[in-house]
Amino acid sequence: MGLLSGALLASCATELASTPESLEASASVVFGRAVTVLTGKTTRWYGPAVRFFELANRHTNERFRVELRSDDKLFVLQLPVGEYVLSRVQISEGPFMSMADFQSTFQVAADQVTYLGTWRFGVDTPRYGRMVVVSAVQEQEDQAQAERQLMARYPDLEGRPIAMVLPIPASAESRLYEVMPYPRYSRYFRRHWW
């Protein structure tokens, strides 16, 4: 029983706020911006937004789930040192939700503040076989604005050097899959059964 409960607990992701109340002064901190855009026309009333993304430490398999619930938001994370992979993202459009898996990696160094760039999630128009492209870019204006927001919120980080690391690959494409709960349709009319 202990082995089973240990396996179940190890598979759970640690929930992280996108901008925590406070940070440890000497901790490893990563920050960036997540932006969601629709790459075509849609008839839906709701625009796409990143509901959450999940990071996994490659060596310890520890997972972190970062709640954004926004189409344009700064994220600031205090992570243990190691190599991380952006493993999945969930996109919401009002009551519609879909999820995609990725394998973009980046390194978190000890006692360092790291800028991860602007993560752009380009979402296809609603249709079967829908795709999402994530691209990590570094633009001077976005970086300067993110640094100002970071220092205004966490003045203890003032004076610490900021490294710039973009996830590898800098651009990746993945299929979006529908996620339950599917909005207000009886089970008879749903296309997919999980």
C-alpha positions in Angstrom: 0.0 0.0 0.0 2.9 2.4 0.8 4.5 1.9 -2.6 1.2 2.6 -4.4 0.5 5.8 -2.4 4.1 6.9 -3.0 3.7 6.4 -6.7 0.5 8.3 -6.8 2.0 11.2 -4.8 5.0 11.3 -7.1 2.9 11.7 -10.2 1.1 14.8 -8.8 2.2 18.2 -10.0 3.0 20.9 -7.5 0.8 23.9 -8.0 2.6 27.2 -8.4 1.2 30.7 -8.6 2.2 32.6 -11.7 3.4 35.5 -9.5 4.0 34.4 -5.9 3.6 36.8 -3.0 7.3 36.7 -2.1 10.6 35.1 -3.2 13.6 33.9 -1.2 16.4 36.4 -1.7 19.0 33.9 -2.9 16.7 31.4 -4.7 16.9 30.5 -8.4 14.2 32.5 -10.1 12.9 32.2 -13.7 10.5 34.7 -15.3 8.9 35.3 -18.7 5.7 36.2 -20.4 3.1 33.9 -21.9 1.0 35.3 -24.8 -1.8 33.5 -26.6 -3.0 34.4 -30.1 -5.5 32.9 -32.5 -3.9 32.3 -35.9 -7.1 32.5 -38.0 -10.8 33.5 -37.9 -13.2 32.0 -35.4 -17.0 32.2 -34.8 -16.5 31.6 -31.0 -17.2 34.5 -28.7 -14.2 33.7 -26.5 -10.5 34.2 -27.4 -7.9 31.6 -26.5 -6.0 31.8 -23.2 -3.4 29.7 -21.5 -5.2 28.1 -18.5 -2.0 26.4 -17.2 1.3 25.0 -18.3 3.3 22.2 -16.7 7.0 22.0 -16.2 8.9 18.8 -15.3 12.4 18.5 -13.9 14.2 16.0 -16.2 16.3 14.4 -13.5 13.9 14.2 -10.5 10.7 13.9 -12.6 9.2 16.5 -10.2 6.3 18.4 -12.0 5.1 22.0 -11.5 1.8 23.3 -12.7 1.6 27.0 -13.3 -1.9 28.6 -13.4 -2.1 31.6 -15.7 -5.8 31.8 -16.9 -4.9 34.7 -19.2 -4.0 35.5 -22.8 -1.1 37.7 -21.8 0.6 37.3 -18.4 4.0 37.6 -16.7 5.1 34.5 -14.8 7.7 34.4 -12.0 8.7 31.0 -10.6 11.1 29.9 -7.9 12.3 26.5 -9.1 15.0 24.1 -7.8 18.2 23.9 -9.9 18.0 21.6 -12.9 17.0 20.9 -16.4 13.3 21.5 -17.1 10.9 20.6 -19.9 7.7 22.5 -20.8 5.7 19.3 -20.9 2.1 20.4 -21.5 -0.2 23.3 -21.9 -3.9 23.7 -21.5 -5.7 26.3 -23.6 -9.2 27.5 -22.8 -11.7 29.4 -24.9 -14.6 30.1 -22.6 -16.1 26.7 -21.7 -14.0 24.9 -24.4 -10.7 23.4 -23.2 -7.9 21.6 -25.1 -4.4 20.3 -24.2 -1.1 19.8 -26.0 2.1 18.1 -25.1 5.6 19.6 -25.7 9.2 18.8 -25.1 10.9 22.3 -24.9 13.8 22.3 -22.4 15.6 25.0 -20.5 18.2 25.1 -17.7 17.7 26.7 -14.2 21.1 27.6 -12.7 21.9 28.0 -8.9 21.3 31.4 -7.3 20.4 33.1 -10.6 17.6 35.1 -12.1 16.8 33.8 -15.6 14.6 35.4 -18.2 12.9 32.7 -20.4 11.6 35.1 -23.1 8.1 35.6 -24.4 6.3 32.3 -25.0 3.8 32.8 -27.8 1.1 30.2 -28.1 -0.4 30.4 -31.6 -3.7 28.5 -31.6 -5.4 27.3 -34.8 -9.0 28.1 -35.5 -11.5 25.7 -34.0 -11.6 22.6 -36.3 -10.7 18.9 -36.3 -6.9 18.3 -36.2 -6.3 21.6 -34.5 -2.7 22.6 -33.8 -0.8 24.9 -31.4 2.6 26.4 -32.0 4.7 27.6 -29.1 7.6 29.9 -29.9 10.0 31.5 -27.4 11.3 34.8 -28.5 13.5 37.5 -27.0 12.5 41.0 -27.8 14.3 43.9 -26.0 11.1 45.8 -25.3 9.3 42.8 -23.8 12.3 41.9 -21.7 12.7 45.5 -20.4 9.0 45.6 -19.5 9.2 42.2 -17.8 12.3 43.2 -15.8 10.6 46.4 -14.7 7.5 44.5 -13.5 9.7 41.9 -11.8 11.8 44.5 -9.9 8.6 46.5 -8.9 7.0 43.4 -7.4 10.2 41.9 -5.9 12.6 44.7 -4.9 14.9 42.1 -3.2 16.0 40.9 -6.6 17.4 44.4 -7.5 21.1 44.2 -8.4 21.1 40.5 -9.2 22.4 39.7 -12.7 19.7 38.4 -15.1 20.6 35.7 -17.6 18.7 35.1 -20.8 17.8 31.5 -21.7 15.3 30.5 -24.4 13.8 27.0 -24.3 15.2 24.5 -26.9 13.7 24.1 -29.5 12.7 27.8 -29.7 9.6 26.8 -31.7 7.5 23.6 -31.5 4.1 22.5 -32.9 1.7 20.0 -31.3 -1.8 18.7 -31.7 -4.5 20.1 -29.4 -6.8 17.5 -27.9 -10.2 18.2 -26.4 -10.4 18.0 -22.6 -13.4 17.2 -20.4 -15.7 18.8 -19.3 -17.1 19.4 -22.8 -19.6 22.3 -22.5 -23.3 21.6 -22.0 -23.8 18.8 -24.5 -25.4 15.6 -23.6 -23.0 12.6 -23.8 -24.9 11.3 -26.9 -23.7 14.2 -29.1 -20.0 14.3 -28.0 -17.5 13.2 -30.6 -15.0 11.7 -28.2 -15.3 9.3 -25.2 -12.7 9.3 -22.6 
